[in-house]
Amino acid sequence: MTRSLRRTAVAALAVALVAAGCGGGDGDAAPSTTASTTTTTAAAATTTVPEIPLESTRPPAGYEEFRAQPTACGADQPPVLTPMTFAAPEDLAIDPASRPQATITTSCGDIVIELDPSRAPATVNSFVFLAEQGYFDGTAIHRVVPGFVVQAGDPDAAGRGGPGYAVPDEFAAPDFVYTTGTVAMANAGPGTSGSQFFLVLDDVQFPPQYQFNVFGTVVDGQDTLERIAAIPLGAGPTGEVSVPLETVYIDRVTVAR
């Protein structure tokens, strides 16, 4: 594949992270890549995302439909989430020099993230605030692109939900390389980061017009991410094969700070 085509594929995948992000809970459309084989690249590495046949299964289109399908990894279904909205997060006075750890307990195991308040203080403050409020408890991981990202944090599970407020932009530099394990906020453009976040599954460098608040790194639980990336997927409204056909829930997020 030529360099220009690879760049186009990465840009197409990035569009979904931009379009599916949320600030005040009224984000834009969901994923916008094609259902055919998609290729992403970082430096010399190339990752191929294969299409998975849908057969007669229609993927879920929102939280209620995610609740109606089997739970992934043989786990029990958690209680229904409690809808929450806030005018703004509380100031938790998190020390910029600290490195709090957030443990995301999912249907497929734990994922431990080291948060970086020195890089993105407002983003870390918001994430910790929402976690401690129980905002993420019972939510469904609504987007999985093997070799690219796992996306979560949307109570609507349709790519448009949010906490009722926007997090200030704390964008990484345009040439930032999103290495495996990077954790960042999805958005719908500047000024719209909310509660949706993504975990990077393979090294990638986005075109400079796509900017995200990077606020942490996965330090444990890569095996959990591999299990999540291996669940059956279906095509969403735009054709991107990224909608889990077995529901991976976030049971809770606990933060040690």
Secondary structure as GFF3:
##gff-version 3
##sequence-region A 1 257
A	DSSP	alpha_helix	3	19	.	.	.	ID=ss1
A	DSSP	beta_strand	38	42	.	.	.	ID=ss2
A	DSSP	beta_strand	45	49	.	.	.	ID=ss3
A	DSSP	alpha_helix	63	67	.	.	.	ID=ss4
A	DSSP	three_ten_helix	72	74	.	.	.	ID=ss5
A	DSSP	beta_strand	101	106	.	.	.	ID=ss6
A	DSSP	beta_strand	109	115	.	.	.	ID=ss7
A	DSSP	alpha_helix	121	133	.	.	.	ID=ss8
A	DSSP	beta_strand	139	140	.	.	.	ID=ss9
A	DSSP	beta_strand	143	145	.	.	.	ID=ss10
A	DSSP	beta_strand	149	152	.	.	.	ID=ss11
A	DSSP	beta_strand	182	185	.	.	.	ID=ss12
A	DSSP	beta_strand	197	200	.	.	.	ID=ss13
A	DSSP	beta_strand	214	220	.	.	.	ID=ss14
A	DSSP	alpha_helix	222	229	.	.	.	ID=ss15
A	DSSP	beta_strand	233	235	.	.	.	ID=ss16
A	DSSP	beta_strand	241	244	.	.	.	ID=ss17
A	DSSP	beta_strand	249	256	.	.	.	ID=ss18
###
